[in-house]
């Protein structure tokens, strides 16, 4: 077995546990919380995750491109400082906005408004540490970070739900769980400090060197996250929080087996492909061997799901969640193609093609909005959304393959 796939197996083992814990926890959570509470929490979490991306300026995605060792450590420190600065500005803007325009907070629980910025900052920090571990090839530490965070979030949500099951409870428990995971990550990989008297200069040099990430990758990835979270928001507003809750559980459960191998492959692929591209100006072989394995796994997933989806949801989560199993079948084309395309998407960073990526992301956002806003029944809306997303993923695969050729094309 090559070093590449040994590393994938190592990351996969840890990621499997980290992904299995929320799924196992969902069996309990689905019986503690109503679908409507899941819908509200999922909509809030979508906004928070989007904020976390903005806070880092997407600088954490540049860590794999930085040189190993001290230069990358300083890049991590610079990314964390960036996240804190943007979070402070966001908190001030939010406070002023609520005071000047109190109507924007009408109908929104005050608790989730108050903890939105801290949660987004904690997620941004956790993602930065995990990206650092992946970039350094510290896959055992990466797996440990993910497992601890997943366990902490799930256990706190279950414990809190026993006493008071609400969307506020889910949100607060998520915040505390991420903080636990962040504290563990800090212990595993201390970031240290800047050289004496060089903090500002180091941060500015990093900002200038990786300026394409906040200028191009940040808008592109913000649009991508908005496109990923927009379905919950649109479905909740058009078809009610109960349907949104059913969709949220579908996305959560179906996303686990799809992202399990995909994320593990991404963590290894970006390190190996970036090294190949620096040395040879192309990484076609890395791209193709990754594509083949992902494609085979995707076909297996598509072959199994039609037979197990609906009864699995009904048995595992209760009869009230059976419709989530039906929705899972509607979402299958999108998840199957996304499973292949998502790990390979890092090619846009390696090849420095963020300007092309942002065009694709804008087109994707348009497809999501149109497919979910025009049909009058949620069934046709979700089916159109899945098909439209899948077609754009195929376009993305063609693009990233061309990027992998580098000078060869």
C-alpha positions as CSV (number, residue, x, y, z in Angstrom):
1,X,0.0,0.0,0.0
2,X,1.4,3.4,-1.0
3,X,2.1,6.1,1.6
4,X,-0.8,8.1,0.2
5,X,-3.4,5.4,1.0
6,X,-1.8,4.4,4.3
7,X,-2.3,8.0,5.3
8,X,-5.9,8.0,4.0
9,X,-6.7,4.8,6.1
10,X,-5.2,6.5,9.2
11,X,-7.3,9.6,8.8
12,X,-10.3,7.5,7.8
13,X,-10.2,5.5,11.0
14,X,-10.3,8.6,13.1
15,X,-12.8,10.4,10.9
16,X,-15.1,7.3,11.0
17,X,-15.3,7.5,14.8
18,X,-15.8,11.3,14.7
19,X,-18.6,10.8,12.1
20,X,-20.2,7.8,13.8
21,X,-20.6,9.6,17.1
22,X,-23.1,12.2,15.7
23,X,-25.0,9.5,13.8
24,X,-25.3,7.4,17.0
25,X,-26.2,10.5,18.9
26,X,-28.9,11.4,16.4
27,X,-30.7,8.2,17.4
28,X,-31.2,9.8,20.8
29,X,-31.5,13.4,19.7
30,X,-34.3,12.5,17.3
31,X,-36.3,11.3,20.3
32,X,-35.5,14.2,22.5
33,X,-36.0,17.1,20.1
34,X,-39.0,17.8,17.7
35,X,-38.3,18.2,14.0
36,X,-39.2,21.9,14.2
37,X,-36.5,22.5,16.8
38,X,-34.0,20.7,14.5
39,X,-35.1,23.0,11.8
40,X,-34.5,26.2,13.8
41,X,-31.1,25.0,15.0
42,X,-30.0,23.9,11.6
43,X,-30.9,27.3,10.1
44,X,-28.9,29.0,12.9
45,X,-25.9,26.7,12.5
46,X,-25.9,27.4,8.8
47,X,-25.5,31.1,9.4
48,X,-22.8,30.5,12.1
49,X,-20.8,28.2,9.9
50,X,-20.9,30.9,7.2
51,X,-19.6,33.5,9.7
52,X,-16.8,31.1,10.7
53,X,-15.5,31.1,7.1
54,X,-15.6,34.9,6.9
55,X,-13.7,35.1,10.2
56,X,-10.7,33.2,8.9
57,X,-10.6,34.9,5.6
58,X,-10.1,31.4,4.2
59,X,-6.4,31.7,5.3
60,X,-6.7,28.3,6.9
61,X,-7.1,26.8,3.4
62,X,-3.6,28.2,2.5
63,X,-1.8,26.3,5.3
64,X,-1.1,23.2,3.1
65,X,0.6,25.5,0.6
66,X,2.9,27.0,3.2
67,X,6.4,25.5,3.8
68,X,6.5,22.8,6.6
69,X,7.5,23.8,10.1
70,X,8.0,27.3,11.4
71,X,6.6,29.2,8.4
72,X,3.4,27.2,8.7
73,X,3.2,27.7,12.5
74,X,3.4,31.5,11.9
75,X,0.8,31.2,9.3
76,X,-1.5,29.5,11.8
77,X,-0.9,32.2,14.3
78,X,-1.6,34.9,11.7
79,X,-4.9,33.1,10.7
80,X,-6.0,33.0,14.4
81,X,-5.3,36.7,14.9
82,X,-7.2,37.4,11.7
83,X,-10.2,35.5,13.0
84,X,-10.2,37.3,16.3
85,X,-10.0,40.7,14.7
86,X,-12.9,40.0,12.3
87,X,-15.0,38.5,15.1
88,X,-14.6,41.7,17.2
89,X,-15.7,43.8,14.3
90,X,-18.7,41.5,13.6
91,X,-19.8,41.6,17.3
92,X,-19.8,45.4,17.2
93,X,-21.7,45.5,13.9
94,X,-24.3,43.0,15.2
95,X,-24.8,44.9,18.5
96,X,-25.3,48.2,16.6
97,X,-27.6,46.5,14.1
98,X,-29.9,45.0,16.8
99,X,-30.0,48.4,18.7
100,X,-30.7,50.5,15.6
101,X,-32.9,48.0,13.8
102,X,-34.6,45.9,16.6
103,X,-37.1,44.5,14.1
104,X,-34.4,42.2,12.6
105,X,-34.3,40.3,15.8
106,X,-38.1,39.8,16.0
107,X,-39.0,36.1,16.2
108,X,-35.4,35.1,16.7
109,X,-34.5,33.6,20.1
110,X,-32.2,36.1,21.9
111,X,-29.9,33.3,23.1
112,X,-28.9,32.2,19.6
113,X,-28.2,35.9,18.6
114,X,-25.9,36.4,21.6
115,X,-23.9,33.2,21.1
116,X,-23.7,33.4,17.3
117,X,-20.4,35.3,17.2
118,X,-18.6,33.3,19.9
119,X,-19.7,30.0,18.2
120,X,-18.5,31.1,14.8
121,X,-15.1,32.1,16.3
122,X,-14.8,28.8,18.1
123,X,-15.6,26.9,14.9
124,X,-13.1,29.0,13.0
125,X,-10.4,28.2,15.5
126,X,-11.1,24.5,15.5
127,X,-11.0,24.4,11.7
128,X,-7.7,26.3,11.6
129,X,-6.1,23.8,14.0
130,X,-7.5,20.8,12.0
131,X,-6.2,22.3,8.8
132,X,-2.8,22.8,10.4
133,X,-2.6,19.2,11.5
134,X,-3.6,17.9,8.1
135,X,-1.1,20.2,6.4
136,X,1.7,19.0,8.7
137,X,0.8,15.3,8.0
138,X,-0.1,14.9,11.8
139,X,-3.0,12.6,11.0
140,X,-3.2,10.9,14.4
141,X,-3.5,14.3,16.1
142,X,-6.1,15.4,13.4
143,X,-8.2,12.3,14.1
144,X,-8.0,12.9,17.9
145,X,-9.1,16.5,17.4
146,X,-12.2,15.5,15.4
147,X,-13.2,12.7,17.7
148,X,-13.0,14.8,20.9
149,X,-15.0,17.6,19.3
150,X,-17.7,15.2,17.9
151,X,-18.0,13.4,21.3
152,X,-18.2,16.7,23.2
153,X,-20.9,18.2,21.0
154,X,-23.0,15.1,21.0
155,X,-22.8,14.3,24.7
156,X,-23.6,17.9,25.7
157,X,-26.6,18.1,23.3
158,X,-28.0,14.8,24.7
159,X,-27.4,15.7,28.3
160,X,-28.9,19.2,27.9
161,X,-31.8,17.8,25.9
162,X,-32.9,15.5,28.7
163,X,-33.6,18.6,30.9
164,X,-34.8,21.1,28.2
165,X,-35.1,20.1,24.6
166,X,-35.2,23.2,22.4
167,X,-33.3,24.9,19.5
168,X,-31.6,27.1,22.1
169,X,-30.3,24.1,24.0
170,X,-28.9,22.6,20.8
171,X,-27.2,25.8,19.9
172,X,-25.6,26.4,23.4
173,X,-24.5,22.7,23.6
174,X,-22.9,23.0,20.2
175,X,-20.9,26.0,21.3
176,X,-19.6,24.3,24.5
177,X,-18.8,21.2,22.6
178,X,-16.7,23.1,20.0
179,X,-14.9,24.9,22.9
180,X,-14.0,21.6,24.4
181,X,-12.6,20.4,21.1
182,X,-10.7,23.6,20.6
183,X,-9.1,23.4,24.0
184,X,-8.0,19.8,23.2
185,X,-6.5,21.0,19.9
186,X,-4.6,23.7,21.6
187,X,-3.1,21.2,24.0
188,X,-2.2,18.8,21.2
189,X,-0.5,21.4,19.0
190,X,0.4,24.6,20.8
191,X,0.7,27.4,18.4
192,X,3.2,29.4,20.4
193,X,3.9,33.1,19.8
194,X,5.3,35.4,17.1
195,X,9.0,36.3,17.2
196,X,9.6,39.2,19.6
197,X,8.7,42.5,18.0
198,X,7.7,40.9,14.6
199,X,4.1,40.1,15.1
200,X,2.6,42.8,12.9
201,X,5.2,42.4,10.2
202,X,4.7,38.6,10.2
203,X,0.9,38.9,9.9
204,X,1.2,41.6,7.1
205,X,3.6,39.4,5.2
206,X,1.3,36.4,5.4
207,X,-1.7,38.5,4.4
208,X,0.2,39.8,1.3
209,X,1.6,36.4,0.4
210,X,-1.8,34.6,0.5
211,X,-4.0,37.6,-0.5
212,X,-5.8,35.6,-3.1
213,X,-7.6,33.6,-0.4
214,X,-9.5,36.5,1.2
215,X,-9.9,38.2,-2.1
216,X,-11.2,35.3,-4.2
217,X,-11.5,32.1,-2.1
218,X,-13.4,33.8,0.7
219,X,-16.2,35.1,-1.5
220,X,-16.3,31.7,-3.4
221,X,-16.4,29.6,-0.2
222,X,-18.9,31.9,1.4
223,X,-21.1,31.5,-1.5
224,X,-20.6,27.8,-1.4
225,X,-21.6,27.6,2.3
226,X,-24.6,29.9,1.6
227,X,-25.6,27.5,-1.1
228,X,-25.2,24.6,1.2
229,X,-27.2,26.2,4.0
230,X,-29.7,28.0,1.9
231,X,-31.9,24.9,1.3
232,X,-32.8,24.8,5.1
233,X,-33.6,28.5,5.1
234,X,-35.7,28.4,2.0
235,X,-37.5,25.2,2.9
236,X,-38.3,26.5,6.3
237,X,-39.7,29.7,5.0
238,X,-41.7,28.1,2.1
239,X,-42.8,24.7,3.5
240,X,-42.5,25.1,7.3
241,X,-40.0,24.2,10.0
242,X,-41.1,20.6,10.2
243,X,-40.1,19.9,6.6
244,X,-36.9,21.8,7.2
245,X,-36.2,19.6,10.2
246,X,-36.8,16.4,8.1
247,X,-34.4,17.8,5.5
248,X,-31.8,18.7,8.2
249,X,-31.8,15.2,9.6
250,X,-31.4,13.8,6.0
251,X,-28.5,16.1,5.3
252,X,-26.9,15.2,8.6
253,X,-27.2,11.4,8.3
254,X,-26.7,11.1,4.6
255,X,-23.7,13.4,4.7
256,X,-21.9,11.1,7.1
257,X,-21.1,8.1,4.9
258,X,-20.5,10.5,2.0
259,X,-18.1,12.8,3.7
260,X,-16.4,10.1,5.8
261,X,-14.0,8.9,3.0
262,X,-14.2,12.2,1.1
263,X,-12.8,14.3,3.9
264,X,-10.2,11.8,4.8
265,X,-9.0,11.7,1.2
266,X,-9.0,15.5,1.0
267,X,-6.8,15.8,4.1
268,X,-4.2,13.6,2.4
269,X,-4.7,14.7,-1.2
270,X,-4.1,18.3,-0.6
271,X,-0.7,17.7,1.0
272,X,0.5,15.2,-1.7
273,X,-1.0,17.1,-4.6
274,X,0.4,20.4,-3.4
275,X,3.9,18.9,-3.1
276,X,3.7,17.3,-6.6
277,X,2.5,20.6,-8.1
278,X,5.4,22.5,-6.5
279,X,7.9,20.0,-7.8
280,X,6.6,19.2,-11.3
281,X,4.0,21.9,-12.1
282,X,1.3,19.2,-12.3
283,X,-0.4,16.5,-10.2
284,X,-2.4,14.5,-12.8
285,X,-1.5,11.1,-11.3
286,X,-2.5,12.2,-7.8
287,X,-5.8,13.5,-9.2
288,X,-6.7,10.4,-11.2
289,X,-5.9,7.8,-8.5
290,X,-8.0,9.8,-6.1
291,X,-10.8,10.2,-8.6
292,X,-11.0,6.4,-9.3
293,X,-11.4,5.4,-5.7
294,X,-14.0,8.1,-5.0
295,X,-16.0,7.1,-8.1
296,X,-16.1,3.4,-7.1
297,X,-17.2,4.3,-3.6
298,X,-19.9,6.6,-5.0
299,X,-21.3,3.8,-7.2
300,X,-21.5,1.4,-4.3
301,X,-23.4,4.1,-2.2
302,X,-25.9,4.6,-5.1
303,X,-26.4,0.9,-5.4
304,X,-27.2,0.3,-1.7
305,X,-29.3,3.4,-0.8
306,X,-32.5,2.7,-2.7
307,X,-33.0,-0.5,-0.7
308,X,-32.2,0.7,2.8
309,X,-32.9,4.4,2.9
310,X,-36.6,4.7,3.9
311,X,-36.8,1.7,6.3
312,X,-33.5,2.7,7.9
313,X,-34.7,6.1,8.9
314,X,-38.1,4.8,10.1
315,X,-36.4,2.1,12.3
316,X,-33.5,4.2,13.5
317,X,-35.2,7.5,14.3
318,X,-38.9,6.6,14.6
319,X,-41.9,6.5,12.2
320,X,-42.2,10.3,12.3
321,X,-38.8,10.5,10.5
322,X,-39.7,8.1,7.6
323,X,-40.1,11.0,5.2
324,X,-36.4,11.8,5.8
325,X,-35.6,8.5,4.2
326,X,-37.6,9.4,1.1
327,X,-35.8,12.8,1.0
328,X,-32.5,10.9,1.2
329,X,-33.3,9.2,-2.1
330,X,-34.1,12.5,-3.8
331,X,-30.7,13.9,-2.5
332,X,-28.7,10.9,-3.6
333,X,-27.5,12.3,-7.0
334,X,-26.2,15.5,-5.4
335,X,-24.4,13.6,-2.6
336,X,-22.9,11.0,-4.9
337,X,-21.4,13.6,-7.3
338,X,-20.4,15.9,-4.4
339,X,-18.6,13.0,-2.8
340,X,-16.3,12.8,-5.8
341,X,-15.9,16.5,-6.5
342,X,-15.4,17.9,-3.0
343,X,-12.0,16.4,-2.1
344,X,-10.7,17.2,-5.6
345,X,-11.9,20.8,-5.3
346,X,-8.6,21.7,-3.5
347,X,-7.1,21.8,-7.0
348,X,-8.4,25.4,-7.4
349,X,-6.1,26.5,-4.5
350,X,-3.1,24.5,-5.7
351,X,-3.4,25.8,-9.2
352,X,-4.3,29.3,-8.1
353,X,-7.5,29.3,-10.0
354,X,-9.8,30.9,-7.4
355,X,-11.0,33.4,-10.0
356,X,-12.6,30.5,-11.9
357,X,-14.0,28.9,-8.8
358,X,-15.9,32.0,-7.8
359,X,-17.7,32.1,-11.1
360,X,-18.8,28.5,-10.6
361,X,-19.9,29.2,-7.0
362,X,-22.1,32.1,-8.2
363,X,-23.7,29.8,-10.8
364,X,-24.3,27.2,-8.1
365,X,-25.9,29.7,-5.8
366,X,-28.3,30.7,-8.6
367,X,-29.2,27.1,-9.3
368,X,-29.9,26.5,-5.6
369,X,-32.1,29.6,-5.3
370,X,-34.1,29.0,-8.5
371,X,-34.7,25.2,-8.0
372,X,-35.9,25.7,-4.4
373,X,-38.0,28.9,-5.0
374,X,-40.0,28.1,-8.1
375,X,-41.7,24.6,-7.6
376,X,-44.8,24.8,-5.5
377,X,-44.3,21.5,-3.7
378,X,-41.3,20.6,-1.6
379,X,-40.9,17.2,-3.4
380,X,-40.3,18.8,-6.8
381,X,-38.2,21.6,-5.3
382,X,-35.8,19.2,-3.6
383,X,-35.6,16.9,-6.6
384,X,-34.8,19.9,-8.9
385,X,-32.2,21.1,-6.4
386,X,-30.5,17.7,-6.3
387,X,-30.3,17.4,-10.1
388,X,-29.1,20.9,-10.6
389,X,-26.4,20.6,-8.0
390,X,-25.2,17.3,-9.6
391,X,-24.9,18.8,-13.0
392,X,-22.7,21.6,-11.7
393,X,-20.6,19.1,-9.8
394,X,-19.8,17.4,-13.1
395,X,-18.7,20.7,-14.6
396,X,-16.5,21.2,-11.5
397,X,-14.8,17.8,-12.0
398,X,-13.9,18.7,-15.6
399,X,-12.5,22.0,-14.4
400,X,-10.4,20.6,-11.6
401,X,-9.0,17.8,-13.9
402,X,-7.8,20.5,-16.3
403,X,-6.2,22.3,-13.4
404,X,-4.3,19.2,-12.4
405,X,-2.6,19.0,-15.8
406,X,-0.7,22.3,-15.1
407,X,1.9,22.9,-17.8
408,X,0.9,19.7,-19.6
409,X,-2.2,21.1,-21.1
